[in-house]
Amino acid sequence: MTGTIAHSTPYAWPYDGRLEVERLALLVVTPADGPATAGPEQGAVWGRVSELVAQVQCAGGVVLEVRTTPPRRPGPLPDVAATAWVGSGASFGAAPVIAASGVDGFFGSRLDSVLRSRGLDQLLLCGGWLETNVHSTMRSANDQGYECLLVVDACASYDATLVTSARSQIEMSGGIFGAVGLTGDVLAALDATAPNRPAPTHERTAS
C-alpha cells in the first residue's frame, strides 16, 4: 500500500512510499544488564514502547525483543523467554527474544535470518540505550539493506546529553542510517494501514 510516517526526518519513511505491515518489524532493543530502576522519564519511554508493541501487533506486523549484552561475554547466547527489561515495568509480548553477543543486536545472533526468512525489511527501532545498543543495531541493519526508522521518543538514553548527536548521526547526509520519527506519528500511520481493524484500547502517551 502507499503511505509513509508523517513528519519523519530527513525523508518521508519508508523511502519508497510504501509502508507495508507484511514487511514491518518492530525491534525492541533491550540491554541485558540494564539498571535496576528507571526514573519517570524512562518510564514514559517504556510506556511508548508498549504502545508501539500493541499497535504493530494489532496491524499485523512482527515484534521482536532484541536482548543485547556487553561483548565481554564471548559466543552466541541462546534465545530466552520473553521478559521485561530490568526496571522498565514493560511487558513486550515478543516471542522469541533474540539474544545477541554484543551491543549490536545482529552480532552473534540469528536476528538477520529471522527477519529475512519472514520477508521483513522495514524496521522500526526503539528501546535502550539510544546512543549505544539501539544506535549500533540500527547502523548494522542499514548496512545490511534494511530500511530503518528510529522512533526517537520511544528510546531511553544512557546519557541525555548525547541524544542530539546520536540523532544527528542518523539524519546526516540525507539519512545515512535511515530516518527518525515519533511514536504518535507511527501509531497514526499504523491505524491507517488497517482501517477495518479495531485500534488498541490503551490511551496514547503524548509524544
Long-range contacts (C-beta under 8 A, 24 or more apart in sequence): 1-193, 3-189, 3-192, 3-193, 4-189, 5-149, 5-179, 5-181, 5-185, 5-186, 5-189, 6-185, 6-188, 6-189, 7-181, 7-182, 7-185, 8-149, 8-179, 8-180, 8-181, 8-185, 9-171, 9-179, 9-180, 9-181, 10-171, 10-174, 10-175, 10-179, 10-180, 11-174, 11-175, 11-179, 12-179, 13-147, 13-149, 13-178, 13-179, 13-181, 14-122, 14-147, 14-149, 15-147, 15-175, 15-179, 16-147, 19-122, 19-189, 19-193, 20-122, 20-193, 21-56, 21-59, 21-60, 21-61, 21-190, 21-193, 21-194, 22-60, 22-119, 23-119, 23-120, 23-121, 23-122, 24-56, 24-59, 24-61, 24-62, 24-120, 24-122, 24-123, 24-124, 25-61, 25-62, 25-63, 25-64, 25-115, 25-118, 25-120, 25-122, 25-123, 25-124, 26-52, 26-53, 26-56, 26-61, 26-62, 26-63, 26-64, 26-123, 26-124, 26-126, 27-64, 27-66, 27-105, 27-111, 27-123, 27-124, 27-125, 27-126, 27-127, 27-137, 27-141, 28-53, 28-63, 28-64, 28-65, 28-66, 28-92, 28-94, 28-126, 28-127, 29-66, 29-68, 29-105, 29-125, 29-126, 29-127, 29-128, 29-133, 29-134, 29-137, 30-65, 30-66, 30-67, 30-68, 30-85, 30-88, 30-92, 30-127, 30-128, 30-133, 31-67, 31-68, 31-69, 31-85, 31-128, 31-129, 31-132, 31-133, 32-67, 32-68, 32-69, 32-70, 32-99, 33-69, 33-70, 33-86, 34-85, 34-86, 34-87, 34-88, 34-128, 35-86, 35-87, 36-86, 36-87, 37-87, 38-87, 38-88, 38-89, 38-156, 42-87, 42-88, 42-128, 42-156, 43-88, 43-89, 44-205, 45-128, 45-153, 45-154, 45-155, 45-156, 46-85, 46-88, 46-89, 46-90, 46-156, 47-90, 47-205, 48-126, 48-151, 48-153, 48-154, 48-183, 48-205, 48-207, 49-88, 49-90, 49-92, 49-126, 49-127, 49-154, 50-90, 50-91, 50-92, 50-202, 51-183, 51-187, 51-200, 51-202, 51-204, 51-205, 52-124, 52-126, 52-151, 52-154, 52-183, 52-186, 52-187, 53-92, 53-93, 53-94, 54-200, 54-202, 55-186, 55-187, 55-190, 55-191, 55-199, 55-200, 56-124, 56-190, 57-93, 58-190, 58-194, 58-197, 58-198, 58-199, 58-200, 59-190, 59-191, 59-193, 59-194, 59-197, 60-194, 60-197, 61-190, 62-118, 62-120, 63-92, 63-93, 63-94, 64-94, 64-96, 64-97, 64-98, 64-111, 64-114, 65-92, 65-94, 65-97, 65-98, 66-97, 66-98, 66-100, 66-105, 66-109, 66-111, 66-127, 66-137, 67-97, 67-98, 67-99, 67-100, 68-100, 68-102, 68-103, 68-104, 68-105, 68-133, 68-137, 69-99, 69-100, 69-101, 69-102, 70-102, 70-103, 71-101, 71-102, 71-103, 71-107, 73-101, 74-101, 75-101, 75-108, 76-101, 76-108, 76-109, 77-101, 77-108, 77-109, 79-110, 85-127, 85-128, 88-128, 102-136, 103-132, 103-133, 103-136, 103-137, 104-133, 104-136, 104-137, 104-139, 104-140, 105-133, 105-136, 105-137, 105-140, 106-137, 106-140, 106-141, 106-144, 107-140, 112-144, 115-146, 121-145, 121-146, 121-147, 122-146, 122-147, 122-149, 123-147, 123-148, 123-149, 124-149, 124-151, 124-186, 125-149, 125-150, 125-151, 125-155, 126-150, 126-151, 126-154, 126-155, 127-154, 127-155, 127-156, 128-155, 128-156, 128-157, 128-158, 129-155, 129-156, 129-157, 129-158, 130-155, 130-156, 130-157, 130-158, 130-162, 130-163, 130-166, 131-157, 131-158, 131-159, 131-162, 131-163, 131-165, 131-166, 132-158, 135-166, 135-169, 135-170, 138-170, 138-177, 138-178, 139-177, 141-178, 142-176, 142-177, 142-178, 147-178, 148-177, 148-178, 148-179, 149-178, 149-179, 149-180, 149-181, 149-186, 150-178, 150-179, 150-180, 150-181, 151-181, 151-182, 151-183, 151-186, 152-180, 152-181, 152-182, 153-182, 153-183, 153-207, 154-183, 182-207, 183-207
